[in-house]
Amino acid sequence: MVKIVSMPGGRERRARVRHPVDSTAAIILVNGGARFSGRIQDVSLDGCRICSDLPFLAGVYLKVQTEFRLVGATFQLGGVVQMICDRRLVGIKFLDLNERERRQVVELIAEIERLQAEAATLRN
């Protein structure tokens, strides 16, 4: 089950909206195969943020594979480490998504938005 969460307000520099989520995730280094388990915190059309269970000792600009499950679907998407904050919070930029993967992310975001709207309606 995915938990949809609210993000605190603030100035956003990104071109794409981040959609807050909470589910299990993993980051796999393409060269070396090391696997870091954690939780995905948000997702957008361009990437995601994952909080690793253990310190993420690899650096930025490394190619990675992300794995996560949201709203009943499993995603395995390639990307690059864009930023590392406090050695655990890792920003991933999706790279080289094929048409099927891109469509899956678009559908995922549409479903997250639908669930957020539904939750907002129930709160009011």
KAHUHU-V545678 format. One record per pair of residues at least 24 apart in sequence whose ideal C-beta (glycine too) atoms are under 10 Angstrom apart, sorted by sequence separation. I is the first residue (numbers start at 1). J is the second residue. D is the distance in Angstrom with one decimal. If there is no record, write none. Layout:
BEGIN
((I	J	D) (I	J	D))
END
This chain:
BEGIN
((18	42	4.2) (19	43	5.5) (25	49	9.5) (26	50	7.9) (34	58	7.2) (60	84	6.2) (66	90	9.4) (77	101	5.9) (17	42	9.5) (18	43	7.2) (19	44	6.5) (25	50	4.8) (27	52	6.7) (43	68	7.9) (56	81	8.1) (59	84	7.5) (76	101	8.5) (77	102	9.5) (18	44	5.0) (19	45	9.5) (24	50	9.8) (25	51	8.5) (26	52	9.1) (32	58	8.3) (40	66	8.0) (58	84	8.2) (64	90	8.4) (66	92	5.5) (75	101	7.9) (16	43	9.7) (17	44	6.2) (18	45	10.0) (21	48	8.5) (25	52	9.0) (26	53	9.7) (29	56	9.9) (31	58	9.8) (40	67	9.4) (43	70	7.2) (48	75	9.1) (57	84	9.4) (65	92	9.6) (77	104	8.5) (16	44	4.1) (17	45	8.5) (18	46	9.2) (21	49	9.7) (25	53	10.0) (36	64	8.9) (40	68	4.6) (56	84	5.8) (64	92	6.3) (66	94	7.9) (76	104	10.0) (77	105	7.4) (15	44	8.9) (16	45	4.9) (17	46	10.0) (18	47	9.0) (19	48	9.4) (20	49	9.5) (22	51	9.6) (24	53	9.9) (27	56	7.2) (29	58	6.0) (39	68	8.7) (40	69	8.9) (48	77	8.2) (55	84	9.5) (56	85	9.7) (64	93	9.8) (75	104	6.6) (14	44	6.9) (15	45	9.0) (16	46	4.8) (18	48	8.5) (32	62	9.0) (34	64	9.7) (35	65	9.3) (37	67	9.4) (38	68	9.5) (40	70	7.3) (47	77	8.9) (56	86	9.5) (57	87	7.3) (60	90	9.1) (74	104	9.8) (75	105	7.5) (15	46	7.3) (16	47	8.3) (18	49	7.7) (27	58	8.5) (31	62	7.5) (48	79	8.1) (50	81	10.0) (55	86	8.8) (56	87	5.9) (60	91	8.8) (64	95	9.3) (73	104	6.9) (14	46	7.3) (30	62	7.5) (31	63	6.9) (33	65	9.6) (35	67	8.8) (43	75	8.7) (47	79	6.2) (52	84	9.2) (55	87	4.2) (56	88	6.3) (58	90	8.7) (61	93	9.7) (63	95	7.5) (14	47	9.0) (29	62	6.2) (30	63	4.1) (31	64	9.6) (46	79	9.3) (47	80	8.8) (49	82	9.3) (54	87	9.0) (55	88	6.1) (56	89	8.3) (63	96	9.5) (75	108	7.2) (7	41	9.1) (29	63	7.7) (30	64	6.1) (43	77	9.7) (47	81	10.0) (48	82	10.0) (49	83	8.7) (51	85	9.4) (54	88	7.8) (56	90	5.1) (73	107	8.2) (7	42	7.0) (27	62	9.5) (28	63	9.9) (29	64	5.9) (30	65	6.2) (40	75	9.2) (47	82	6.5) (51	86	9.4) (52	87	8.0) (53	88	8.0) (73	108	6.7) (3	39	9.7) (5	41	8.3) (28	64	6.2) (29	65	8.2) (46	82	9.1) (47	83	9.8) (49	85	8.7) (52	88	5.0) (71	107	9.0) (72	108	9.9) (5	42	8.7) (27	64	5.2) (28	65	4.4) (51	88	5.6) (52	89	7.7) (71	108	6.4) (2	40	9.1) (26	64	9.6) (27	65	7.6) (28	66	7.7) (50	88	9.1) (51	89	5.3) (52	90	6.0) (70	108	5.9) (71	109	10.0) (73	111	8.6) (26	65	8.4) (27	66	5.9) (28	67	6.9) (50	89	7.7) (51	90	7.6) (70	109	9.8) (71	110	9.9) (72	111	8.7) (26	66	7.2) (27	67	8.1) (49	89	6.2) (50	90	5.2) (68	108	9.8) (71	111	4.8) (25	66	6.7) (26	67	4.5) (27	68	9.7) (49	90	6.9) (50	91	8.3) (70	111	8.2) (71	112	6.8) (25	67	6.5) (26	68	7.4) (48	90	9.1) (49	91	5.2) (50	92	6.6) (70	112	7.4) (24	67	8.8) (25	68	3.9) (48	91	7.8) (49	92	7.3) (71	114	9.3) (24	68	6.9) (25	69	8.1) (47	91	6.5) (48	92	5.3) (71	115	7.2) (23	68	5.9) (24	69	6.6) (25	70	9.1) (47	92	5.0) (48	93	8.9) (23	69	5.8) (24	70	9.8) (46	92	9.4) (47	93	4.3) (48	94	7.6) (21	68	8.4) (23	70	5.4) (46	93	6.1) (47	94	5.1) (22	70	9.4) (23	71	9.0) (28	76	9.0) (30	78	7.6) (41	89	7.5) (46	94	6.1) (47	95	9.0) (21	70	5.8) (30	79	9.6) (41	90	9.8) (42	91	9.6) (43	92	9.6) (44	93	9.8) (45	94	7.9) (46	95	9.8) (21	71	8.7) (25	75	9.1) (26	76	9.5) (28	78	9.9) (30	80	9.4) (38	88	7.6) (41	91	9.8) (44	94	8.8) (19	70	9.4) (38	89	9.1) (43	94	9.3) (46	97	9.9) (27	79	9.0) (29	81	9.0) (36	88	9.3) (38	90	7.9) (40	92	9.4) (45	97	9.2) (27	81	7.9) (36	90	7.7) (45	102	7.9) (48	105	9.5) (47	105	9.8) (46	105	9.2) (45	105	5.9) (44	105	8.5) (45	106	6.9) (43	105	7.5) (27	90	6.1) (45	108	9.5) (45	109	6.6) (25	90	9.8) (27	92	7.0) (43	108	6.9) (44	109	7.4) (2	68	9.4) (4	70	9.5) (43	109	7.1) (2	69	7.8) (3	70	9.9) (4	71	9.1) (25	92	9.6) (1	69	9.7) (2	70	4.8) (1	70	9.9) (2	71	5.4) (43	112	7.5) (1	71	9.2) (2	72	8.2) (42	112	9.7) (1	72	9.1) (2	73	9.8) (21	108	9.2) (19	108	8.4) (19	109	5.8) (21	112	6.6) (17	109	8.2) (19	111	9.7) (20	112	8.6) (16	109	9.0) (19	112	4.6) (19	113	7.1) (21	115	9.6) (17	113	8.9) (19	115	9.6) (20	116	8.6) (19	116	7.6) (2	108	9.8) (4	111	10.0) (4	112	6.5) (2	111	9.3) (4	113	9.6) (2	112	8.1) (6	116	8.4) (4	115	5.2) (5	116	9.5) (4	116	5.6) (2	115	8.0) (6	119	9.1) (4	118	9.2) (5	119	10.0) (6	120	9.4) (4	119	6.2))
END
